[in-house]
Amino acid sequence: MKANARTRGKSFEVRCEIWVDPKGHVTRVELAKPSGDADIDAALRNEVLPRLALPAPASDMPMPVKGHITARLQQ
């Protein structure tokens, strides 16, 4: 999150669903519970999560992978 100017320094919480292809590339992202900030949500959907480097999933792994992301400001 720190690498993206639109999410850096922001506090938010989202629940996401991510589809991963056999090579570990993220092919689709949906926010099941968005943050409430349209700019952060767009950055997560279109910039941050699609660029994740993930290991190849098991061939029988059901999609989507469901996750919960919490970002907090460090004091």
C-alpha positions in Angstrom: 0.0 0.0 0.0 2.9 2.3 0.7 4.1 2.1 -2.9 0.8 3.6 -4.3 0.4 7.3 -3.9 -3.4 6.9 -3.7 -3.3 4.5 -0.7 -0.1 5.7 1.0 -0.8 7.3 4.4 -4.5 6.3 4.4 -6.4 4.2 6.9 -9.0 1.9 5.5 -10.5 -1.6 5.7 -11.8 -3.6 2.8 -12.9 -7.2 2.0 -11.9 -8.4 -1.4 -12.3 -11.3 -3.8 -9.4 -12.0 -6.1 -9.3 -14.4 -9.0 -5.8 -15.8 -9.8 -4.8 -17.6 -13.0 -2.6 -20.8 -13.0 0.6 -18.7 -13.2 -0.3 -16.6 -10.1 -1.4 -13.5 -12.0 -4.4 -11.6 -10.6 -7.1 -11.6 -13.3 -10.0 -10.0 -11.5 -10.7 -8.1 -8.3 -13.9 -7.2 -6.6 -14.4 -5.4 -3.4 -17.0 -7.3 -1.4 -16.9 -4.5 1.3 -15.4 -1.3 -0.1 -13.6 1.2 2.1 -16.2 4.0 1.4 -13.6 6.1 -0.3 -14.0 5.9 -4.1 -10.4 6.9 -4.8 -8.9 4.2 -2.5 -11.3 1.6 -3.8 -10.4 2.4 -7.4 -6.6 2.2 -6.6 -7.0 -1.1 -4.9 -9.1 -2.6 -7.7 -7.1 -1.3 -10.6 -3.6 -0.7 -9.4 -2.6 -2.3 -6.1 -4.2 -5.8 -6.1 -3.8 -6.6 -9.8 0.0 -6.1 -9.4 0.4 -8.6 -6.6 3.0 -11.3 -7.2 1.3 -14.5 -6.0 2.4 -18.1 -6.1 0.6 -20.3 -8.5 -2.5 -21.7 -6.9 -3.3 -25.4 -6.6 -5.2 -26.6 -9.6 -8.2 -27.5 -7.5 -8.2 -24.2 -5.5 -11.6 -22.6 -5.7 -11.9 -19.0 -6.9 -12.2 -16.3 -5.8 -9.7 -16.1 -3.0 -11.3 -14.0 -0.3 -9.3 -11.5 1.8 -9.5 -8.8 4.3 -7.2 -5.8 4.2 -6.8 -3.3 7.0 -4.4 -0.4 6.7 -3.7 1.8 9.6 -1.6 4.9 10.0 1.6 4.4 12.0 2.0 6.8 14.9 
